[in-house]
Amino acid sequence: MTPRVAGMVVVTVLSNLAGLPAAAVLYRQRNMDFELFLCLGTFVTSMCYHLCESLGTSLWLTEVQWHRLDNVMAISSFMCWFVYLCDFTDRRARDACRFAVMAVVLVLQEGAPWDERFTFGPVLATALLFLLKRWLVDGCGPKCDPNRLRTGLLLQSLGVLCFIRGLDNDTDPLRIFHGLWHVFISGACYFLWDIVQPQATAVARGHSGGHLGTSLSGGTHVTPCRDPRAGGC
């Protein structure tokens, strides 16, 4: 193994270890198993993709195949974060959104895996879902931890800048900026996956400061706040 290859393994493969604290955050929370699956799926597929890329070999799947799976997991994770911000109190509604996210991403990435419209479009669509649900249906934004939100968004912004800078492989042969993308976005996930003070927590504990009601699907839920002064993210 040449020094350049060893450097790429350290930078692009081992940098994925920064995602494990975010997985631990998801593991400790109620009803976040699907998001934990996406987090660990991104961790595994990204490591395999970059290991194949660095060594010029295949690990059951080729580099391109692992890359496509990595994209599926990463895009689905970004989309599910907006579903998380929606804070659905009806588990069926939340699960329907989760499964729809995975189905849409799989179809789009299978049909046109390198089309940027199908990378950013689905994420923007779930961002719109979040805005419609929280401000038109609930009448207020989610109650968030402001410190974790600010820290998470700062790390995410730094990660995006590193990702864009790392697209030029000619000026970054060791892909250092892509490794920094892994580190910063993993740090962002650690904070951003634990910012909402969920309405659904009250259901799990059997009490709430709000009113309890019955959803259309028959499940108990907390009536969302409709006072814009209640605050949010």
N, CA, C and O of each residue as an XYZ file, in Angstrom:
932
protein
N       0.854     -1.197      0.000
C       0.000      0.000      0.000
C       0.890      1.248      0.000
O       1.740      1.423      0.873
N       0.678      2.096     -0.983
C       1.480      3.304     -1.099
C       1.051      4.330     -0.058
O      -0.055      4.240      0.474
N       1.910      5.305      0.243
C       1.525      6.356      1.197
C       0.266      7.102      0.762
O      -0.551      7.471      1.606
N       0.097      7.333     -0.553
C      -1.095      8.040     -1.021
C      -2.354      7.230     -0.746
O      -3.363      7.774     -0.296
N      -2.294      5.942     -1.015
C      -3.451      5.082     -0.764
C      -3.758      5.021      0.725
O      -4.919      5.100      1.126
N      -2.716      4.880      1.551
C      -2.916      4.850      2.999
C      -3.538      6.150      3.480
O      -4.410      6.146      4.349
N      -3.088      7.260      2.913
C      -3.663      8.549      3.291
C      -5.133      8.650      2.917
O      -5.933      9.164      3.698
N      -5.505      8.164      1.727
C      -6.900      8.194      1.310
C      -7.769      7.324      2.211
O      -8.906      7.682      2.521
N      -7.229      6.173      2.633
C      -7.993      5.295      3.530
C      -8.267      6.007      4.844
O      -9.384      5.962      5.360
N      -7.248      6.663      5.386
C      -7.427      7.373      6.654
C      -8.424      8.516      6.499
O      -9.321      8.686      7.324
N      -8.257      9.294      5.436
C      -9.063     10.508      5.262
C     -10.503     10.199      4.892
O     -11.426     10.766      5.478
N     -10.711      9.303      3.923
C     -12.073      9.091      3.404
C     -12.806      7.921      4.043
O     -14.037      7.896      4.068
N     -12.057      6.953      4.559
C     -12.710      5.766      5.151
C     -12.869      5.942      6.659
O     -13.982      5.878      7.180
N     -11.768      6.160      7.351
C     -11.829      6.230      8.811
C     -12.544      7.480      9.311
O     -13.006      7.511     10.452
N     -12.642      8.508      8.474
C     -13.381      9.717      8.882
C     -14.857      9.420      9.113
O     -15.547     10.188      9.783
N     -15.347      8.312      8.564
C     -16.740      7.931      8.794
C     -17.009      7.529     10.237
O     -18.160      7.501     10.673
N     -15.955      7.218     10.975
C     -16.135      6.865     12.384
C     -16.731      8.028     13.181
O     -17.295      7.829     14.258
N     -16.601      9.234     12.644
C     -17.183     10.397     13.323
C     -18.708     10.310     13.384
O     -19.339     11.046     14.143
N     -19.297      9.423     12.596
C     -20.746      9.282     12.602
C     -21.287      8.409     13.725
O     -22.498      8.377     13.942
N     -20.433      7.709     14.436
C     -20.919      6.805     15.481
C     -21.580      7.527     16.663
O     -22.565      7.012     17.191
N     -21.086      8.700     17.106
C     -21.811      9.408     18.172
C     -23.240      9.766     17.781
O     -24.136      9.725     18.625
N     -23.469     10.119     16.512
C     -24.829     10.418     16.057
C     -25.701      9.168     16.126
O     -26.878      9.245     16.476
N     -25.124      8.024     15.793
C     -25.862      6.764     15.898
C     -26.227      6.492     17.358
O     -27.317      5.997     17.644
N     -25.326      6.813     18.274
C     -25.613      6.609     19.699
C     -26.758      7.506     20.154
O     -27.591      7.087     20.957
N     -26.807      8.746     19.646
C     -27.900      9.664     19.980
C     -29.232      9.081     19.518
O     -30.216      9.120     20.255
N     -29.266      8.546     18.310
C     -30.505      7.966     17.777
C     -30.899      6.707     18.543
O     -32.083      6.459     18.767
N     -29.912      5.916     18.943
C     -30.185      4.675     19.672
C     -30.859      4.953     21.009
O     -31.691      4.164     21.458
N     -30.511      6.063     21.647
C     -31.055      6.377     22.964
C     -32.482      6.925     22.904
O     -33.151      7.000     23.935
N     -32.957      7.308     21.725
C     -34.263      7.934     21.623
C     -35.356      6.923     21.272
O     -35.103      5.884     20.661
N     -36.585      7.267     21.683
C     -37.731      6.433     21.366
C     -38.102      6.580     19.891
O     -37.996      7.661     19.312
N     -38.538      5.470     19.300
C     -39.133      5.487     17.962
C     -38.231      6.100     16.897
O     -38.712      6.769     15.983
N     -36.930      5.873     17.012
C     -36.000      6.400     16.012
C     -35.216      5.272     15.347
O     -34.101      5.484     14.871
N     -35.795      4.080     15.313
C     -35.095      2.924     14.759
C     -34.821      3.074     13.266
O     -33.758      2.680     12.786
N     -35.775      3.643     12.532
C     -35.581      3.809     11.097
C     -34.447      4.787     10.822
O     -33.614      4.547      9.949
N     -34.414      5.890     11.568
C     -33.344      6.865     11.407
C     -31.989      6.267     11.802
O     -30.969      6.578     11.186
N     -31.980      5.407     12.830
C     -30.752      4.717     13.216
C     -30.284      3.794     12.091
O     -29.089      3.703     11.809
N     -31.232      3.115     11.454
C     -30.905      2.256     10.309
C     -30.247      3.065      9.193
O     -29.257      2.626      8.609
N     -30.796      4.245      8.897
C     -30.221      5.086      7.849
C     -28.832      5.585      8.238
O     -27.927      5.635      7.404
N     -28.670      5.950      9.494
C     -27.379      6.438      9.979
C     -26.307      5.357      9.858
O     -25.218      5.613      9.343
N     -26.613      4.164     10.327
C     -25.649      3.065     10.239
C     -25.466      2.609      8.792
O     -24.376      2.196      8.397
N     -26.545      2.686      8.006
C     -26.442      2.325      6.595
C     -25.515      3.269      5.852
O     -24.720      2.837      5.018
N     -25.615      4.557      6.153
C     -24.711      5.536      5.547
C     -23.277      5.272      5.978
O     -22.351      5.360      5.172
N     -23.101      4.950      7.247
C     -21.776      4.648      7.796
C     -21.129      3.484      7.049
O     -19.974      3.574      6.634
N     -21.871      2.393      6.880
C     -21.320      1.183      6.253
C     -21.083      1.389      4.765
O     -20.003      1.079      4.264
N     -22.086      1.911      4.048
C     -21.950      2.061      2.596
C     -20.879      3.082      2.226
O     -20.169      2.907      1.236
N     -20.760      4.151      3.021
C     -19.721      5.142      2.736
C     -18.330      4.551      2.958
O     -17.422      4.786      2.161
N     -18.161      3.797      4.024
C     -16.863      3.175      4.283
C     -16.496      2.203      3.171
O     -15.360      2.189      2.698
N     -17.465      1.389      2.754
C     -17.186      0.413      1.694
C     -16.897      1.094      0.367
O     -15.999      0.681     -0.368
N     -17.661      2.140      0.062
C     -17.434      2.886     -1.184
C     -16.035      3.483     -1.211
O     -15.308      3.323     -2.191
N     -15.659      4.163     -0.150
C     -14.358      4.829     -0.146
C     -13.200      3.842     -0.020
O     -12.094      4.120     -0.483
N     -13.448      2.695      0.603
C     -12.396      1.675      0.665
C     -12.151      1.091     -0.723
O     -11.004      0.883     -1.120
N     -13.225      0.829     -1.454
C     -13.074      0.351     -2.832
C     -12.392      1.398     -3.700
O     -11.543      1.074     -4.531
N     -12.770      2.654     -3.501
C     -12.180      3.749     -4.268
C     -10.689      3.869     -3.982
O      -9.892      4.043     -4.903
N     -10.311      3.778     -2.715
C      -8.914      3.956     -2.326
C      -8.034      2.799     -2.794
O      -6.917      3.009     -3.268
N      -8.548      1.579     -2.657
C      -7.752      0.395     -2.974
C      -7.891     -0.050     -4.417
O      -7.136     -0.905     -4.879
N      -8.858      0.529     -5.138
C      -9.078      0.128     -6.528
C      -9.547     -1.299     -6.657
O      -9.130     -2.022     -7.562
N     -10.420     -1.708     -5.743
C     -10.905     -3.085     -5.736
C     -12.406     -3.100     -5.493
O     -13.046     -2.048     -5.510
N     -12.970     -4.270     -5.269
C     -14.389     -4.388     -4.953
C     -14.547     -5.193     -3.673
O     -13.722     -6.048     -3.352
N     -15.613     -4.906     -2.954
C     -15.962     -5.639     -1.737
C     -17.378     -6.173     -1.925
O     -18.359     -5.578     -1.478
N     -17.446     -7.328     -2.610
C     -18.729     -7.915     -3.010
C     -19.403     -7.061     -4.067
O     -19.755     -7.565     -5.134
N     -19.589     -5.781     -3.793
C     -20.092     -4.834     -4.774
C     -18.949     -3.969     -5.281
O     -17.904     -3.874     -4.638
N     -19.147     -3.340     -6.432
C     -18.126     -2.461     -6.988
C     -18.176     -1.101     -6.301
O     -19.104     -0.801     -5.550
N     -17.161     -0.287     -6.573
C     -17.124      1.071     -6.031
C     -18.371      1.856     -6.417
O     -18.957      2.542     -5.580
N     -18.780      1.758     -7.683
C     -19.950      2.503     -8.152
C     -21.217      2.033     -7.455
O     -22.064      2.851     -7.097
N     -21.357      0.738     -7.258
C     -22.551      0.206     -6.591
C     -22.626      0.665     -5.137
O     -23.696      1.038     -4.654
N     -21.493      0.638     -4.446
C     -21.474      1.143     -3.063
C     -21.764      2.639     -3.031
O     -22.441      3.124     -2.124
N     -21.254      3.369     -4.018
C     -21.490      4.803     -4.096
C     -22.979      5.094     -4.234
O     -23.499      6.001     -3.584
N     -23.661      4.334     -5.071
C     -25.098      4.543     -5.266
C     -25.871      4.230     -3.985
O     -26.806      4.948     -3.631
N     -25.483      3.166     -3.296
C     -26.145      2.836     -2.023
C     -25.874      3.917     -0.977
O     -26.752      4.260     -0.185
N     -24.657      4.445     -0.984
C     -24.311      5.531     -0.068
C     -25.202      6.741     -0.330
O     -25.683      7.375      0.609
N     -25.422      7.059     -1.602
C     -26.301      8.174     -1.947
C     -27.733      7.938     -1.468
O     -28.382      8.853     -0.960
N     -28.216      6.715     -1.632
C     -29.579      6.387     -1.186
C     -29.714      6.626      0.311
O     -30.675      7.250      0.761
N     -28.753      6.129      1.079
C     -28.817      6.275      2.531
C     -28.664      7.733      2.965
O     -29.377      8.196      3.855
N     -27.735      8.454      2.337
C     -27.483      9.837      2.742
C     -28.663     10.744      2.399
O     -29.086     11.551      3.227
N     -29.198     10.617      1.173
C     -30.334     11.449      0.779
C     -31.548     11.138      1.646
O     -32.263     12.048      2.067
N     -31.782      9.864      1.912
C     -32.904      9.473      2.771
C     -32.747     10.036      4.173
O     -33.736     10.399      4.810
N     -31.515     10.114      4.660
C     -31.274     10.665      5.993
C     -31.624     12.141      6.051
O     -32.269     12.595      6.996
N     -31.196     12.894      5.034
C     -31.531     14.318      5.004
C     -33.044     14.515      4.947
O     -33.583     15.391      5.623
N     -33.726     13.704      4.143
C     -35.177     13.828      4.022
C     -35.874     13.473      5.331
O     -36.822     14.141      5.744
N     -35.395     12.417      5.976
C     -36.035     11.988      7.222
C     -35.794     12.976      8.359
O     -36.545     12.986      9.334
N     -34.763     13.804      8.249
C     -34.575     14.835      9.269
C     -35.728     15.835      9.235
O     -36.178     16.296     10.284
N     -36.204     16.169      8.049
C     -37.350     17.070      7.955
C     -38.628     16.376      8.442
O     -39.506     17.021      9.016
N     -38.730     15.069      8.213
C     -39.856     14.313      8.770
C     -39.794     14.337     10.296
O     -40.817     14.470     10.968
N     -38.584     14.208     10.829
C     -38.373     14.301     12.279
C     -38.820     15.654     12.808
O     -39.453     15.728     13.861
N     -38.495     16.738     12.083
C     -38.891     18.078     12.519
C     -40.415     18.253     12.493
O     -40.960     19.066     13.238
N     -41.095     17.493     11.640
C     -42.561     17.560     11.610
C     -43.164     17.104     12.932
O     -44.249     17.546     13.308
N     -42.461     16.219     13.639
C     -42.902     15.733     14.949
C     -44.325     15.179     14.896
O     -45.206     15.618     15.635
N     -44.528     14.214     14.015
C     -45.839     13.579     13.912
C     -46.173     12.860     15.222
O     -45.356     12.108     15.754
N     -47.365     13.098     15.726
C     -47.799     12.387     16.926
C     -48.514     11.089     16.570
O     -48.696     10.225     17.428
N     -48.914     10.950     15.325
C     -49.522      9.723     14.829
C     -48.412      8.876     14.213
O     -47.852      9.241     13.179
N     -48.097      7.763     14.835
C     -46.987      6.943     14.368
C     -47.196      6.443     12.948
O     -46.235      6.330     12.188
N     -48.446      6.141     12.576
C     -48.698      5.673     11.218
C     -48.358      6.738     10.188
O     -47.809      6.434      9.128
N     -48.683      7.976     10.499
C     -48.364      9.066      9.577
C     -46.853      9.209      9.428
O     -46.341      9.396      8.324
N     -46.154      9.119     10.542
C     -44.698      9.247     10.496
C     -44.073      8.090      9.736
O     -43.169      8.299      8.926
N     -44.543      6.865      9.985
C     -44.014      5.707      9.278
C     -44.316      5.776      7.789
O     -43.492      5.373      6.969
N     -45.493      6.284      7.436
C     -45.839      6.423      6.020
C     -44.861      7.356      5.323
O     -44.438      7.090      4.198
N     -44.499      8.451      5.990
C     -43.523      9.382      5.419
C     -42.148      8.735      5.303
O     -41.455      8.924      4.304
N     -41.754      7.977      6.311
C     -40.454      7.315      6.270
C     -40.362      6.355      5.090
O     -39.394      6.378      4.330
N     -41.386      5.507      4.947
C     -41.358      4.512      3.869
C     -41.456      5.179      2.505
O     -40.847      4.716      1.540
N     -42.225      6.272      2.421
C     -42.340      7.010      1.161
C     -40.985      7.598      0.775
O     -40.605      7.586     -0.396
N     -40.259      8.113      1.769
C     -38.920      8.657      1.523
C     -38.023      7.596      0.904
O     -37.390      7.841     -0.123
N     -37.963      6.429      1.513
C     -37.094      5.368      1.010
C     -37.510      4.920     -0.382
O     -36.657      4.702     -1.243
N     -38.814      4.781     -0.613
C     -39.304      4.331     -1.917
C     -38.950      5.338     -3.005
O     -38.464      4.959     -4.071
N     -39.192      6.618     -2.738
C     -38.916      7.663     -3.730
C     -37.426      7.723     -4.046
O     -37.038      7.789     -5.213
N     -36.599      7.701     -3.020
C     -35.155      7.801     -3.237
C     -34.640      6.593     -4.013
O     -33.815      6.745     -4.914
N     -35.110      5.410     -3.677
C     -34.672      4.207     -4.396
C     -35.010      4.289     -5.879
O     -34.173      3.980     -6.727
N     -36.222      4.701     -6.189
C     -36.647      4.782     -7.595
C     -35.838      5.830     -8.345
O     -35.361      5.574     -9.450
N     -35.681      7.009     -7.750
C     -34.958      8.089     -8.424
C     -33.483      7.751     -8.603
O     -32.914      8.019     -9.662
N     -32.857      7.171     -7.590
C     -31.444      6.844     -7.687
C     -31.192      5.658     -8.601
O     -30.122      5.551     -9.200
N     -32.161      4.774     -8.712
C     -32.029      3.659     -9.654
C     -32.172      4.165    -11.089
O     -31.499      3.679    -11.998
N     -33.061      5.152    -11.282
C     -33.302      5.661    -12.628
C     -32.234      6.625    -13.115
O     -31.828      6.567    -14.276
N     -31.775      7.511    -12.239
C     -30.783      8.522    -12.637
C     -29.912      8.876    -11.436
O     -30.104      9.926    -10.823
N     -28.955      8.009    -11.094
C     -28.205      8.175     -9.844
C     -27.322      9.414     -9.788
O     -26.989      9.863     -8.691
N     -26.932      9.983    -10.919
C     -26.015     11.131    -10.893
C     -26.699     12.428    -11.316
O     -26.036     13.435    -11.562
N     -28.020     12.398    -11.399
C     -28.773     13.600    -11.759
C     -28.997     14.435    -10.499
O     -29.696     14.005     -9.581
N     -28.407     15.621    -10.458
C     -28.489     16.448     -9.249
C     -29.914     16.867     -8.918
O     -30.218     17.168     -7.764
N     -30.798     16.890     -9.925
C     -32.200     17.218     -9.655
C     -32.821     16.197     -8.717
O     -33.676     16.538     -7.900
N     -32.389     14.936     -8.835
C     -32.948     13.875     -8.008
C     -32.165     13.688     -6.715
O     -32.478     12.814     -5.907
N     -31.142     14.521     -6.529
C     -30.433     14.566     -5.254
C     -31.032     15.631     -4.348
O     -31.355     15.376     -3.187
N     -31.174     16.840     -4.906
C     -31.649     17.967     -4.103
C     -33.174     18.108     -4.115
O     -33.757     18.577     -3.137
N     -33.819     17.710     -5.202
C     -35.271     17.846     -5.318
C     -36.045     17.146     -4.208
O     -36.906     17.766     -3.584
N     -35.762     15.866     -3.944
C     -36.495     15.175     -2.876
C     -36.282     15.804     -1.497
O     -37.206     15.845     -0.684
N     -35.061     16.297     -1.230
C     -34.795     16.937      0.060
C     -35.613     18.216      0.188
O     -36.186     18.486      1.244
N     -35.669     18.999     -0.879
C     -36.463     20.226     -0.856
C     -37.945     19.913     -0.702
O     -38.682     20.675     -0.076
N     -38.382     18.796     -1.269
C     -39.796     18.406     -1.153
C     -40.160     18.100      0.298
O     -41.235     18.480      0.761
N     -39.276     17.420      1.011
C     -39.572     17.123      2.420
C     -39.441     18.378      3.282
O     -40.113     18.495      4.307
N     -38.586     19.314      2.878
C     -38.513     20.598      3.586
C     -39.844     21.337      3.446
O     -40.320     21.961      4.394
N     -40.436     21.259      2.257
C     -41.747     21.880      2.035
C     -42.818     21.184      2.873
O     -43.698     21.842      3.429
N     -42.744     19.857      2.964
C     -43.682     19.099      3.811
C     -43.590     19.584      5.250
O     -44.607     19.777      5.916
N     -42.367     19.780      5.723
C     -42.152     20.265      7.087
C     -42.813     21.626      7.293
O     -43.506     21.836      8.288
N     -42.601     22.548      6.359
C     -43.173     23.891      6.486
C     -44.698     23.850      6.477
O     -45.343     24.536      7.270
N     -45.275     23.052      5.585
C     -46.732     22.967      5.499
C     -47.320     22.356      6.766
O     -48.329     22.830      7.286
N     -46.675     21.297      7.255
C     -47.209     20.612      8.436
C     -47.102     21.477      9.686
O     -48.059     21.587     10.453
N     -45.946     22.087      9.889
C     -45.737     22.805     11.142
C     -46.471     24.140     11.198
O     -47.042     24.487     12.231
N     -46.461     24.895     10.096
C     -47.029     26.234     10.172
C     -48.482     26.327      9.692
O     -49.228     27.193     10.149
N     -48.885     25.444      8.777
C     -50.278     25.485      8.327
C     -51.172     24.559      9.144
O     -52.307     24.918      9.456
N     -50.683     23.387      9.490
C     -51.494     22.415     10.244
C     -51.375     22.675     11.745
O     -52.387     22.795     12.434
N     -50.145     22.762     12.253
C     -49.940     22.940     13.691
C     -50.073     24.401     14.120
O     -50.458     24.688     15.254
N     -49.758     25.306     13.225
C     -49.839     26.719     13.565
C     -48.630     27.254     14.291
O     -48.653     28.391     14.761
N     -47.570     26.469     14.399
C     -46.339     26.934     15.047
C     -45.194     26.024     14.648
O     -45.404     24.903     14.185
N     -43.989     26.517     14.833
C     -42.823     25.706     14.546
C     -42.531     24.740     15.679
O     -43.098     24.871     16.764
N     -41.654     23.770     15.445
C     -41.297     22.826     16.511
C     -40.528     23.517     17.628
O     -39.768     24.452     17.377
N     -40.721     23.063     18.849
C     -39.957     23.587     19.982
C     -38.605     22.882     20.008
O     -38.513     21.673     20.222
N     -37.563     23.674     19.786
C     -36.231     23.110     19.636
C     -35.275     23.627     20.691
O     -35.498     24.668     21.309
N     -34.203     22.870     20.882
C     -33.098     23.312     21.715
C     -32.273     24.289     20.875
O     -31.594     23.850     19.947
N     -32.302     25.590     21.160
C     -31.642     26.569     20.283
C     -30.139     26.398     20.208
O     -29.546     26.641     19.157
N     -29.512     25.987     21.290
C     -28.053     25.836     21.280
C     -27.622     24.686     20.376
O     -26.676     24.820     19.601
N     -28.325     23.548     20.481
C     -28.002     22.411     19.627
C     -28.312     22.729     18.168
O     -27.586     22.307     17.268
N     -29.395     23.477     17.936
C     -29.763     23.850     16.568
C     -28.678     24.716     15.938
O     -28.250     24.453     14.814
N     -28.233     25.743     16.652
C     -27.210     26.641     16.113
C     -25.905     25.890     15.848
O     -25.283     26.058     14.799
N     -25.501     25.065     16.805
C     -24.258     24.309     16.626
C     -24.362     23.351     15.452
O     -23.439     23.236     14.645
N     -25.496     22.664     15.365
C     -25.691     21.712     14.280
C     -25.690     22.367     12.915
O     -25.079     21.852     11.979
N     -26.371     23.501     12.790
C     -26.425     24.198     11.500
C     -25.065     24.774     11.118
O     -24.713     24.811      9.939
N     -24.295     25.227     12.119
C     -22.947     25.724     11.837
C     -22.074     24.600     11.291
O     -21.395     24.779     10.279
N     -22.086     23.452     11.946
C     -21.293     22.312     11.482
C     -21.756     21.842     10.105
O     -20.943     21.478      9.256
N     -23.071     21.853      9.896
C     -23.608     21.442      8.599
C     -23.140     22.388      7.491
O     -22.791     21.942      6.398
N     -23.133     23.682      7.772
C     -22.681     24.672      6.789
C     -21.205     24.458      6.443
O     -20.822     24.501      5.274
N     -20.389     24.229      7.463
C     -18.976     23.959      7.215
C     -18.808     22.684      6.399
O     -17.951     22.610      5.518
N     -19.629     21.683      6.697
C     -19.559     20.433      5.952
C     -19.904     20.617      4.486
O     -19.227     20.067      3.617
N     -20.945     21.379      4.201
C     -21.353     21.622      2.813
C     -20.242     22.351      2.059
O     -19.957     22.021      0.908
N     -19.613     23.341      2.701
C     -18.510     24.066      2.061
C     -17.350     23.116      1.735
O     -16.755     23.195      0.659
N     -17.039     22.224      2.671
C     -15.970     21.248      2.431
C     -16.348     20.274      1.316
O     -15.504     19.892      0.506
N     -17.623     19.874      1.280
C     -18.080     18.949      0.237
C     -17.912     19.585     -1.144
O     -17.408     18.950     -2.070
N     -18.339     20.842     -1.272
C     -18.228     21.546     -2.561
C     -16.759     21.718     -2.952
O     -16.384     21.502     -4.105
N     -15.933     22.110     -1.978
C     -14.504     22.282     -2.251
C     -13.865     20.955     -2.644
O     -12.949     20.930     -3.466
N     -14.335     19.864     -2.073
C     -13.738     18.562     -2.345
C     -14.141     17.934     -3.663
O     -13.643     16.864     -4.013
N     -15.038     18.580     -4.403
C     -15.449     18.028     -5.696
C     -14.332     18.114     -6.734
O     -14.353     17.381     -7.723
N     -13.370     18.986     -6.525
C     -12.238     19.128     -7.442
C     -11.103     18.211     -6.989
O     -10.272     18.593     -6.165
N     -11.081     17.008     -7.535
C     -10.080     16.026     -7.123
C      -8.668     16.409     -7.564
O      -7.687     15.962     -6.970
N      -8.568     17.228     -8.594
C      -7.238     17.596     -9.094
C      -6.464     18.429     -8.085
O      -5.243     18.312     -7.984
N      -7.171     19.268     -7.341
C      -6.505     20.122     -6.343
C      -6.580     19.530     -4.937
O      -6.073     20.119     -3.982
N      -7.206     18.379     -4.814
C      -7.324     17.721     -3.502
C      -7.194     16.217     -3.702
O      -8.150     15.475     -3.475
N      -6.016     15.763     -4.127
C      -5.840     14.350     -4.490
C      -6.089     13.370     -3.350
O      -6.525     12.244     -3.589
N      -5.822     13.777     -2.129
C      -6.063     12.882     -0.988
C      -7.493     12.971     -0.481
O      -7.876     12.257      0.446
N      -8.290     13.858     -1.095
C      -9.696     14.054     -0.740
C      -9.853     14.464      0.729
O     -10.742     13.994      1.438
N      -8.963     15.350      1.150
C      -8.997     15.829      2.527
C     -10.300     16.571      2.814
O     -10.889     16.414      3.883
N     -10.741     17.373      1.858
C     -11.969     18.136      2.087
C     -13.186     17.219      2.144
O     -14.152     17.516      2.848
N     -13.149     16.112      1.411
C     -14.268     15.172      1.504
C     -14.262     14.485      2.868
O     -15.318     14.209      3.437
N     -13.065     14.214      3.386
C     -12.988     13.650      4.729
C     -13.516     14.631      5.772
O     -14.175     14.232      6.731
N     -13.221     15.918      5.577
C     -13.753     16.933      6.491
C     -15.271     17.029      6.382
O     -15.951     17.294      7.374
N     -15.804     16.815      5.183
C     -17.257     16.751      5.012
C     -17.841     15.669      5.904
O     -18.852     15.889      6.571
N     -17.209     14.501      5.917
C     -17.671     13.414      6.781
C     -17.680     13.851      8.245
O     -18.650     13.616      8.966
N     -16.603     14.481      8.669
C     -16.470     14.866     10.074
C     -17.503     15.914     10.458
O     -18.194     15.774     11.467
N     -17.607     16.968      9.646
C     -18.523     18.070      9.985
C     -19.986     17.637      9.915
O     -20.778     17.990     10.789
N     -20.347     16.881      8.890
C     -21.756     16.485      8.759
C     -22.121     15.477      9.844
O     -23.264     15.449     10.301
N     -21.166     14.652     10.260
C     -21.414     13.723     11.365
C     -21.620     14.487     12.670
O     -22.497     14.149     13.466
N     -20.805     15.520     12.883
C     -20.992     16.353     14.065
C     -22.327     17.060     14.037
O     -22.992     17.183     15.065
N     -22.728     17.532     12.848
C     -24.030     18.185     12.720
C     -25.159     17.223     13.076
O     -26.103     17.598     13.772
N     -25.062     15.997     12.603
C     -26.104     15.003     12.895
C     -26.198     14.722     14.393
O     -27.289     14.507     14.921
N     -25.050     14.723     15.076
C     -25.050     14.494     16.520
C     -25.933     15.509     17.230
O     -26.639     15.162     18.176
N     -25.899     16.743     16.789
C     -26.698     17.797     17.417
C     -28.116     17.875     16.836
O     -29.080     18.040     17.582
N     -28.245     17.756     15.517
C     -29.536     18.013     14.881
C     -30.550     16.886     15.043
O     -31.750     17.108     14.884
N     -30.084     15.681     15.359
C     -31.034     14.589     15.571
C     -31.566     14.559     17.003
O     -32.260     13.618     17.389
N     -31.245     15.575     17.782
C     -31.737     15.608     19.164
C     -32.063     17.046     19.559
O     -31.596     17.535     20.587
N     -32.873     17.723     18.731
C     -33.193     19.114     19.023
C     -34.667     19.347     19.318
O     -35.013     20.330     19.973
N     -35.547     18.457     18.844
C     -36.987     18.683     18.999
C     -37.464     18.195     20.353
O     -37.104     17.103     20.791
N     -38.279     19.010     21.016
C     -38.968     18.581     22.227
C     -40.309     18.011     21.766
O     -41.268     18.760     21.578
N     -40.382     16.696     21.582
C     -41.503     16.109     20.854
C     -42.832     16.142     21.588
O     -42.904     15.942     22.800
N     -43.895     16.403     20.808
C     -45.250     16.265     21.325
C     -45.521     14.801     21.664
O     -46.219     14.488     22.629
N     -44.946     13.900     20.836
C     -45.224     12.473     21.011
C     -44.683     11.925     22.318
O     -45.146     10.883     22.782
N     -43.707     12.605     22.928
C     -43.164     12.139     24.205
C     -44.259     12.081     25.264
O     -44.272     11.193     26.117
N     -45.162     13.027     25.194
C     -46.245     13.067     26.173
C     -47.142     11.848     26.051
O     -47.663     11.353     27.051
N     -47.324     11.365     24.841
C     -48.149     10.176     24.638
C     -47.475      8.960     25.254
O     -48.110      8.142     25.921
N     -46.128      8.858     25.006
C     -45.395      7.712     25.538
C     -45.409      7.693     27.059
O     -45.417      6.627     27.675
N     -45.411      8.888     27.668
C     -45.377      8.952     29.124
C     -46.765      9.011     29.753
O     -46.911      8.911     30.971
N     -47.785      9.174     28.904
C     -49.149      9.176     29.409
C     -49.601     10.496     29.972
O     -50.635     10.551     30.637
N     -48.830     11.618     29.720
C     -49.284     12.901     30.193
C     -48.748     13.974     29.259
O     -47.830     13.725     28.479
N     -49.321     15.160     29.341
C     -48.890     16.244     28.480
C     -49.436     17.549     29.001
O     -50.413     17.589     29.748
N     -48.761     18.650     28.576
C     -49.268     19.971     28.904
C     -50.372     20.382     27.955
O     -51.039     21.391     28.186
N     -50.586     19.605     26.863
C     -51.607     19.929     25.890
C     -52.823     19.050     26.091
O     -52.945     18.371     27.110
N     -53.730     19.061     25.113
C     -54.933     18.248     25.185
C     -54.729     16.963     24.412
O     -54.078     16.953     23.367
N     -55.282     15.887     24.925
C     -55.199     14.614     24.224
C     -56.416     14.453     23.339
O     -57.523     14.868     23.682
N     -56.182     13.837     22.186
C     -57.294     13.605     21.272
C     -57.090     12.298     20.555
O     -56.161     11.555     20.871
N     -57.931     12.006     19.603
C     -57.837     10.762     18.855
C     -57.612     11.086     17.395
O     -58.349     11.878     16.807
N     -56.588     10.471     16.805
C     -56.273     10.745     15.415
C     -57.267     10.033     14.518
O     -58.033      9.183     14.973
N     -57.251     10.389     13.229
C     -58.160      9.768     12.280
C     -57.889      8.289     12.124
O     -58.781      7.516     11.777
N     -56.632      7.892     12.386
C     -56.299      6.477     12.257
C     -56.579      5.712     13.535
O     -56.307      4.514     13.606
N     -57.111      6.372     14.540
C     -57.481      5.678     15.763
C     -56.465      5.764     16.866
O     -56.704      5.251     17.959
N     -55.293      6.420     16.610
C     -54.266      6.506     17.637
C     -54.419      7.766     18.461
O     -54.956      8.768     17.989
N     -53.947      7.712     19.692
C     -54.000      8.886     20.547
C     -52.895      9.845     20.168
O     -51.784      9.419     19.851
N     -53.182     11.127     20.195
C     -52.173     12.104     19.869
C     -52.388     13.346     20.703
O     -53.445     13.539     21.305
N     -51.364     14.186     20.728
C     -51.458     15.457     21.429
C     -51.906     16.518     20.442
O     -51.328     16.644     19.363
N     -52.919     17.273     20.794
C     -53.372     18.329     19.918
C     -52.264     19.359     19.770
O     -51.821     19.929     20.768
N     -51.798     19.616     18.525
C     -50.671     20.526     18.341
C     -51.041     21.952     18.667
O     -52.208     22.338     18.595
N     -50.027     22.742     19.031
C     -50.290     24.132     19.354
C     -50.608     24.903     18.084
O     -50.056     24.609     17.024
N     -51.479     25.870     18.181
C     -51.819     26.694     17.025
C     -51.548     28.163     17.297
O     -52.008     29.032     16.556
N     -50.810     28.437     18.343
C     -50.496     29.811     18.690
C     -49.096     30.139     18.173
O     -48.115     29.618     18.702
N     -48.982     30.987     17.158
C     -47.658     31.302     16.616
C     -46.712     31.874     17.652
O     -45.496     31.840     17.467
N     -47.256     32.400     18.743
C     -46.391     32.958     19.771
C     -45.713     31.886     20.612
O     -44.852     32.179     21.442
N     -46.124     30.610     20.379
C     -45.551     29.523     21.188
C     -44.085     29.329     20.899
O     -43.372     28.710     21.689
N     -43.624     29.849     19.780
C     -42.188     29.761     19.489
C     -41.825     28.475     18.776
O     -42.646     27.566     18.654
N     -40.618     28.406     18.317
C     -40.152     27.228     17.610
C     -38.702     27.406     17.231
O     -37.993     28.257     17.766
N     -38.277     26.572     16.284
C     -36.880     26.632     15.843
C     -36.599     27.974     15.193
O     -35.476     28.224     14.754
